[in-house]
């Protein structure tokens, strides 16, 4: 059976490996100033994405460079709306200069994780997207609060799963504070992803197989083994009847 999936990576986070990642992915999520990223880094990565015909997404975050956007911030919905909108606008302005389009939006870190379960946070992101007159898609986890709200608001969604992260039984990601949070072995990453594609199930750290759906799979650009993982994953998926689009 032939499967088709999107392969994405978070980029622009100060690692500097984007040129090596781009040939193996089909979408990228560009940090746009909240947790990382500057106008210069965004422009450089947009050029690389255009070169390799990689779809471009915005990767907004809590405005917290100190903690890399990985901790919940106690800020008002108004302040969060303004920050996320400004982050996306900064990338959109660069895309206009470079004559490229914005394909999708994917929140980062704590913002992404909270929007999965927290209606108030999810609504802020939904309202930001509605404020843009752009045909933009939203990357969301399967059966999450933000996914259901997006559907209700007629925002096109793409279900996302993580190639290099382990899952809990409730489909939340295993905390980075735990040693088994991140998958570093390329064979394990492939089996993890291929099960989700072919069986629509994910094996959690407790050993259970839980139903999941995903059309795009993320390898974190700041994973120390990101380039090797995404290269091997790309090769093994293609060798097993999976087209990367």
ABEGO torsion letter per residue (X at the ends): XBBBBBBBBBBGAGAGAAAAAAAABABBBBBAGAABEBAAAAAAAAAAAAAAGBBBBBBBBBBBAAAGGABBBBBBAAAAAAAAAAAAAAAAAAAAAAGBBBABBBBBEAAAAAAAABAAAAAAAAAAAAABBBBBBBBBBBGBAAAAAAAAAGBBBBBBBBAABBBBAAGBBBBAABAAABBABAAAAAAAAAAAAAAGBBBBAAGBBBBBBBABBBBBAABAAAAAAAAAAAAAAAAAGBBBX
